């Protein structure tokens, strides 16, 4: 996986400088982002939250275009959480729905120009019909693109995803006679919203909050996490590249030991040392 040489000139100079420090053979296949900080961005400028959401939508396209230019196969953005949509004032939810429709209407051509296809995860069936129609239109308009797959998590919550997966799996067991003792992780994976996607290699969270906010809980079991204090409306393609640069400095272990590290002989340790942090 490497940068398409015909598009090198499209990277801004600052992004190109960071990209030259990267190993193009070790780019992540899937980056997921918790886009946080729209409200705080507006508050710092004594603006209403709506302005923060508008600027956040602009940031999305900057990041999507950089992802496309570097050949990132999968980009997943946490757009609207199920919990936040239930807590937000109705006027703000209505604005966010209009903003989503506008974003899709205005950016499908740019997605096609960048060979980006768009998909969605979440309980999207609960969104307003006019929003769902625009989502379907955008997905159809970009379905033949073969570059970055942009997935928007809309009306999404990871626990709700697991509930839906288990309900679907239970229905399958009743239909096929699959025994509970025969169920394994792959069976659960098949029923997740993300069954067609690889798990994220890198999860980025903006705004400095140190939590995953009910996002892709199953999928990020071995994902590298990068937290930046930058608020989402100020996040750009160069910051995506900086996060990838940090990712490439890490050794991914997938729950195992680091290379060349021998395991401790736990059985030989005194009982009083078998406690956390000793």
C-alpha positions as MATLAB code, in Angstrom:
seq = 'XXXXXXXXXXXXXXXXXXXXXXXXXXXXXXXXXXXXXXXXXXXXXXXXXXXXXXXXXXXXXXXXXXXXXXXXXXXXXXXXXXXXXXXXXXXXXXXXXXXXXXXXXXXXXXXXXXXXXXXXXXXXXXXXXXXXXXXXXXXXXXXXXXXXXXXXXXXXXXXXXXXXXXXXXXXXXXXXXXXXXXXXXXXXXXXXXXXXXXXXXXXXXXXXXXXXXXXXXXXXXXXXXXXXXXXXXXXXXXXXXXXXXXXXXXXXXXXXXXXXXXXXXXXXXXXXXXXXXX';
ca = [
       0.000    0.000    0.000;
       1.600    3.264   -1.038;
       0.812    6.771   -2.180;
      -0.421    6.946   -5.740;
       2.446    8.737   -7.499;
       0.029   10.560   -9.790;
      -1.422   12.356   -6.761;
       1.753   13.322   -4.890;
       1.440   16.859   -6.163;
      -1.988   17.143   -4.504;
      -0.547   16.916   -0.991;
       0.013   20.358    0.540;
       3.683   21.016    1.268;
       3.323   20.561    5.034;
       1.544   17.220    4.591;
       4.088   16.050    2.036;
       6.883   16.776    4.513;
       5.262   14.543    7.143;
       4.446   11.841    4.598;
       8.094   11.621    3.533;
       8.919   10.549    7.084;
       6.453    7.649    6.923;
       7.067    4.093    5.792;
       4.479    3.670    3.000;
       4.587   -0.103    3.479;
       3.469    0.221    7.114;
       0.481    2.505    6.760;
      -2.561    1.376    8.744;
      -5.320   -0.301    6.775;
      -8.090    1.156    8.915;
      -8.155    4.385   10.911;
     -11.145    5.241   13.119;
     -11.677    8.708   14.575;
     -13.787    9.959   17.479;
     -14.500   13.494   16.288;
     -14.872   15.455   19.515;
     -14.768   19.130   20.405;
     -17.193   20.927   18.092;
     -19.096   22.500   20.981;
     -15.948   23.551   22.835;
     -14.480   25.016   19.651;
     -17.560   27.219   19.288;
     -17.644   28.074   22.995;
     -14.051   29.313   22.948;
     -15.088   31.766   20.234;
     -18.347   32.774   21.945;
     -20.265   31.194   19.086;
     -23.300   28.934   19.166;
     -22.640   25.195   18.953;
     -24.069   25.120   15.412;
     -20.985   26.932   14.116;
     -18.757   24.293   15.672;
     -20.675   21.550   13.898;
     -20.375   23.389   10.589;
     -16.617   23.724   10.969;
     -16.447   20.079   12.010;
     -18.103   19.074    8.741;
     -15.425   21.030    6.860;
     -12.720   19.182    8.785;
     -14.212   15.866    7.670;
     -13.567   16.575    4.021;
      -9.991   17.738    4.617;
      -9.222   14.476    6.402;
     -11.049   12.318    3.864;
      -9.083   13.828    0.997;
      -5.758   13.269    2.740;
      -6.750    9.679    3.526;
      -7.533    9.157   -0.139;
      -4.246   10.695   -1.296;
      -2.148    8.383    0.871;
      -4.123    5.302   -0.138;
      -5.772    4.574    3.221;
      -8.257    1.747    2.543;
     -10.665    2.346    5.458;
     -11.608    5.495    7.399;
     -14.400    5.371    9.995;
     -15.723    8.530   11.647;
     -17.880    8.633   14.782;
     -20.383   11.229   13.635;
     -23.540   10.938   15.787;
     -23.658    8.770   18.880;
     -26.909    7.159   19.913;
     -26.582    8.503   23.455;
     -25.789   12.085   22.453;
     -28.675   12.239   20.023;
     -31.031   11.291   22.838;
     -29.579   13.989   25.128;
     -29.197   16.881   22.691;
     -31.887   19.560   22.376;
     -34.271   18.795   19.526;
     -33.210   21.961   17.693;
     -29.585   20.792   17.690;
     -30.495   17.289   16.503;
     -32.565   18.781   13.670;
     -29.638   20.996   12.703;
     -27.267   18.009   12.671;
     -29.644   16.094   10.409;
     -29.791   19.044    7.985;
     -26.019   19.354    8.164;
     -25.600   15.665    7.260;
     -27.905   16.035    4.271;
     -26.036   19.144    3.141;
     -22.650   17.476    3.601;
     -23.660   14.528    1.461;
     -25.240   16.714   -1.218;
     -22.215   19.007   -1.447;
     -19.439   16.445   -1.237;
     -20.451   13.417   -3.292;
     -18.758   14.880   -6.359;
     -15.575   15.452   -4.331;
     -15.798   11.854   -3.103;
     -16.043   10.628   -6.683;
     -13.132   12.853   -7.703;
     -11.094   11.246   -4.891;
     -12.311    7.675   -5.599;
     -13.977    7.501   -2.159;
     -17.035    5.394   -1.446;
     -19.293    6.044    1.531;
     -20.999    3.595    3.874;
     -22.751    3.811    7.232;
     -23.020    1.883   10.486;
     -25.436    2.328   13.372;
     -29.171    2.243   13.896;
     -29.672    4.313   10.780;
     -33.229    3.071   10.380;
     -34.212    5.453   13.191;
     -32.983    8.541   11.322;
     -35.492   10.782    9.494;
     -36.634    9.384    6.171;
     -35.323   12.339    4.176;
     -31.888   11.824    5.730;
     -31.914    8.114    4.957;
     -32.896    8.834    1.360;
     -29.938   11.215    0.970;
     -27.621    8.652    2.590;
     -28.780    5.963    0.181;
     -28.325    8.346   -2.748;
     -24.731    9.124   -1.706;
     -23.889    5.449   -1.172;
     -25.265    4.556   -4.590;
     -23.473    7.479   -6.255;
     -20.092    6.365   -4.853;
     -20.482    2.581   -4.786;
     -18.194    1.909   -7.762;
     -15.259    3.817   -6.275;
     -12.339    1.627   -5.281;
     -10.231    3.877   -3.057;
     -10.845    4.821    0.556;
     -14.060    3.531    2.105;
     -15.452    6.284    4.328;
     -17.781    4.874    6.976;
     -19.908    7.254    9.011;
     -21.116    5.944   12.375;
     -24.579    7.489   12.669;
     -26.962    6.986   15.570;
     -24.299    4.541   16.702;
     -23.462    2.999   20.065;
     -21.160    0.008   20.525;
     -23.323   -1.610   23.204;
     -26.351   -1.239   20.949;
     -24.328   -2.829   18.156;
     -23.571   -5.809   20.390;
     -27.231   -6.114   21.396;
     -28.228   -6.124   17.726;
     -25.498   -8.665   16.927;
     -26.573  -11.010   19.705;
     -30.232  -10.740   18.697;
     -29.289  -11.620   15.138;
     -27.090  -14.487   16.293;
     -29.869  -15.842   18.514;
     -32.236  -15.774   15.559;
     -29.644  -17.685   13.528;
     -29.279  -20.357   16.200;
     -33.040  -20.880   16.215;
     -33.125  -21.042   12.440;
     -30.100  -23.282   11.871;
     -29.816  -25.243   15.090;
     -26.352  -23.847   15.840;
     -25.450  -25.025   19.342;
     -24.373  -22.400   21.926;
     -21.198  -24.395   22.629;
     -20.227  -24.057   18.956;
     -20.450  -20.246   18.891;
     -17.074  -18.532   18.632;
     -15.762  -15.022   18.001;
     -16.139  -15.349   14.242;
     -19.873  -15.976   14.654;
     -20.278  -12.778   16.656;
     -18.134  -10.866   14.152;
     -20.432  -11.938   11.300;
     -23.351  -10.160   12.960;
     -21.631   -6.862   13.773;
     -22.324   -3.739   11.722;
     -18.650   -3.903   10.720;
     -18.631   -7.507    9.485;
     -17.438   -6.325    6.056;
     -14.552   -4.276    7.496;
     -11.168   -4.994    9.093;
     -10.765   -3.944   12.716;
      -9.143   -0.523   13.159;
      -5.370   -0.430   13.415;
      -5.446    3.108   14.816;
      -8.091    4.977   16.808;
      -7.694    8.767   16.995;
      -9.566   10.848   19.551;
      -9.592   14.622   19.370;
     -10.188   17.141   22.220;
      -7.912   15.370   24.706;
     -10.561   13.208   26.371;
      -9.170    9.881   27.577;
     -12.100    7.599   26.847;
     -13.540    5.627   23.929;
     -17.144    6.784   24.406;
     -18.900    3.551   23.496;
     -17.269    3.393   20.059;
     -16.349    0.085   18.375;
     -15.799   -1.663   21.709;
     -15.475   -5.125   20.181;
     -13.360   -4.003   17.234;
     -10.697   -1.981   19.102;
      -9.516   -4.811   21.365;
      -5.969   -4.520   19.934;
      -6.170   -1.106   18.301;
      -3.480    1.516   18.925;
      -4.993    4.667   20.467;
      -3.794    8.209   19.767;
      -5.262   11.150   21.701;
      -4.721   14.767   20.688;
      -5.830   17.878   22.522;
      -6.732   19.499   19.206;
     -10.463   20.091   18.811;
     -12.065   18.423   15.807;
     -12.857   21.595   13.797;
      -9.099   22.381   13.837;
      -8.076   18.853   12.770;
      -6.611   18.604    9.267;
      -4.889   16.115    7.031;
      -1.482   16.901    8.482;
      -2.730   15.883   11.923;
      -3.921   12.560   10.509;
      -0.424   12.025    9.112;
       1.164   12.958   12.446;
      -1.033   10.379   14.186;
       0.060    7.759   11.652;
       3.674    8.741   12.242;
       3.196    8.128   15.971;
       1.486    4.802   15.158;
       4.473    3.688   13.101;
       6.801    4.232   16.066;
       4.900    1.658   18.089;
       5.306   -2.107   18.283;
       1.942   -3.793   17.876;
       1.646   -6.828   20.144;
      -1.984   -7.943   19.789;
      -1.979   -9.005   23.431;
       1.371  -10.794   23.218;
       4.891   -9.952   24.385;
       7.268   -7.622   22.613;
       9.748   -9.148   20.202;
      12.690  -10.718   22.015;
      11.066  -10.444   25.419;
      10.964  -13.605   27.489;
       7.997  -14.157   29.752;
       8.507  -14.095   33.499;
       8.319  -17.385   35.303;
       5.288  -16.410   37.359;
       5.250  -19.691   39.190;
       8.640  -18.886   40.727;
       7.631  -15.483   42.103;
       6.873  -15.097   45.819;
       3.158  -14.823   46.491;
       3.536  -11.297   47.878;
       4.813  -10.095   44.479;
       1.845  -11.408   42.541;
      -0.041   -8.122   42.715;
      -0.575   -5.337   40.218;
       2.391   -3.018   39.803;
       4.945   -5.273   41.560;
];
